Amino acid sequence: MSLTKADMAVKVAQELEIHQLLAKDLVSAFFEEIKQQLEQTGEVKISGFGNFELKEKASRPGRNPKTGKTVMIEKRKVVKFKPGQKLKMIVS
């Protein structure tokens, strides 16, 4: 099962007994803040949940599955997530 921002907004609205549009704005603002912090500092630490970190992947050779041709995959930035100890205990 996947969890969407809309699902989260519904849950927040129910938990906090607020209007669903306000909950949607809260959820959107939360994720926007995470994105901005990743852009600015390259990391976000959420206590009791985990850490998001911006890493750069080096360029590397790859293969086009359709043609079988070798191509260079450009270097890129990716977001890595490392769960915190509390989250690990809950899900294990």
N, C-alpha and C positions, 0 to 999 in steps of 0.2 A: 504494500500500500504506500502511496506517496502522499506527502503532506504539502499542500499548496498554501500560498499566502492567504488566499480566500478562506481556506479551512482554519488557518490560525486566527484570522480576524473573527470568525464566527465563535471560536472557543474563547478568545479574549473578551468579546462582547458578552458572552454568557457568564464568564467568571467575574468580570468587573461590573456586570449589569449596566452596560453603557450601550449607546446606539451603535449599530454595526458599521456605519460610515466612519464614526470616530475610531472604532477599533481598527478598521482598515487603514486609516491614516497613521495610527500608532505603529502597526506592524510595518508599514512602508517606511516610516521614519526610522525605525529600528534597523532595518536592513540597509537603508541609505547611509546611516551613521557607520555601520560596519564597512561598507564600500569606501566611504570617505577616509576612514582611519587606515584601511589597507593601502589606499593610494598615498596617503601622507607619510605613514610610519612603516608600512610593510608588515604590521602585525596587530592582532586584536586578541586580547586575553579576556575571556569571560569566566569569572570565578565559578567553580562548580560545574562547568560545562566543558570548556576546552579552549584551545588556541587556534587561531587562523593565522597563517603566515604566507606571505607572498614570496615565491621562489622563482628563479629564472632557470628555465631549461635550455641547455645548449642546443645549437643546431645539430642535426644528425641526418644520416642518410635514411631514406624510407623507400617504400615501394608502392606504386599505384596499383591497387588490386585489380583494376579493370584491364589495364594494359600490361602490367608486369614490369613497367619501366621504373628504373631507379630515379628518385627525385630527392632533392635536399629539403628537409623540413626546417623552416626558419626557427631561430631561437624565439622563445616566448615566455611570458610570465604565467604562472599557474598559482592557484590558491591551494595550500595544503592545510588539512585540519588534523589536529592531534587531540583526541578526547582527553578530558581531565580525569583525575582519579575517581571522583564521585560518579561521573557518567560511566566510566568503565565498570565500577562496582554494580551499578544499576542494570546494565545490559549484559553482564556476564553471568 
